[in-house]
Amino acid sequence: MAANPLRSPNSDPREPVVYDLPPVRFDSSLIGIRLTVRWAEDRMWRGRLTFIDSATGVQRESAEIFCGASAQDLWQSVQDLRDHHWRDLYRSLL
């Protein structure tokens, strides 16, 4: 899964970095997905999702549901998700 960072990857790892992920279709709307990743005080990488409804502009944000001992571990859990998982995560926030 390709992701485009909205900030430089050379930033302080404790500062959150936002990545645009490929959008998914939910009903008749295209839903944008952003992943916010940070290095937490407990020395774990944590990530949360923001879903943006392209039709209304409404944003819904998850808790930090992704966690990994390394940034690569966190990304592996994100890359393992398929479209139906993304839709179910979005539906859980409605």
C-alpha positions as CSV (number, residue, x, y, z in Angstrom):
1,M,0.0,0.0,0.0
2,A,1.5,3.3,-1.1
3,A,1.3,6.2,1.3
4,N,2.3,9.8,0.8
5,P,3.6,11.6,3.9
6,L,2.2,15.1,4.5
7,R,5.4,15.9,6.4
8,S,9.1,15.3,6.0
9,P,10.2,11.8,7.2
10,N,13.3,13.4,8.7
11,S,11.2,15.0,11.5
12,D,11.5,14.2,15.2
13,P,9.8,10.8,15.5
14,R,7.9,12.0,18.6
15,E,6.0,14.5,16.3
16,P,3.1,12.9,14.5
17,V,3.4,12.2,10.8
18,V,0.3,12.1,8.6
19,Y,0.1,9.8,5.6
20,D,-2.6,9.8,2.9
21,L,-3.8,6.3,2.2
22,P,-5.8,5.2,-0.8
23,P,-9.5,6.0,-0.5
24,V,-12.3,3.4,-0.3
25,R,-15.9,3.5,-1.4
26,F,-18.6,3.4,1.2
27,D,-22.2,3.3,-0.2
28,S,-22.0,6.0,-2.9
29,S,-19.3,8.1,-1.2
30,L,-15.5,8.1,-1.7
31,I,-13.9,8.1,1.8
32,G,-10.4,9.4,2.1
33,I,-8.1,7.8,4.7
34,R,-5.3,9.4,6.7
35,L,-3.0,7.6,9.0
36,T,-1.3,9.6,11.8
37,V,1.7,7.9,13.2
38,R,3.8,8.8,16.3
39,W,6.5,7.4,18.5
40,A,5.0,7.3,22.0
41,E,6.6,7.7,25.4
42,D,6.4,4.0,26.0
43,R,8.8,3.5,23.0
44,M,6.1,2.0,20.8
45,W,4.9,3.3,17.4
46,R,1.2,4.2,17.5
47,G,-1.3,5.1,14.8
48,R,-4.8,6.4,14.4
49,L,-7.0,6.8,11.4
50,T,-9.0,9.8,10.1
51,F,-11.7,9.1,7.6
52,I,-12.9,12.0,5.4
53,D,-16.2,11.8,3.5
54,S,-15.5,13.5,0.2
55,A,-19.2,14.3,-0.3
56,T,-19.7,16.1,3.0
57,G,-16.2,16.9,4.2
58,V,-17.1,15.3,7.6
59,Q,-14.1,13.7,9.4
60,R,-14.2,10.9,11.8
61,E,-11.1,9.8,13.8
62,S,-10.3,6.5,15.5
63,A,-8.4,5.9,18.7
64,E,-4.8,4.8,18.3
65,I,-5.7,1.3,17.1
66,F,-2.4,0.5,15.4
67,C,0.7,-0.3,17.5
68,G,4.1,-1.7,16.8
69,A,7.5,-2.1,18.3
70,S,8.9,-0.5,15.2
71,A,7.5,1.7,12.4
72,Q,7.8,-1.3,10.1
73,D,5.7,-3.5,12.5
74,L,3.0,-0.8,12.5
75,W,3.0,-0.4,8.7
76,Q,2.8,-4.2,8.3
77,S,-0.5,-4.2,10.3
78,V,-1.8,-1.3,8.2
79,Q,-0.8,-3.1,4.9
80,D,-2.5,-6.3,6.0
81,L,-6.0,-4.6,5.9
82,R,-8.2,-5.0,2.8
83,D,-11.0,-2.8,1.6
84,H,-13.7,-4.5,3.6
85,H,-11.7,-3.9,6.8
86,W,-11.4,-0.2,6.0
87,R,-15.1,0.0,5.4
88,D,-15.9,-1.8,8.6
89,L,-13.5,0.6,10.5
90,Y,-15.3,3.6,9.0
91,R,-18.7,2.1,9.7
92,S,-17.7,1.6,13.4
93,L,-17.3,5.4,13.7
94,L,-20.7,6.3,12.2
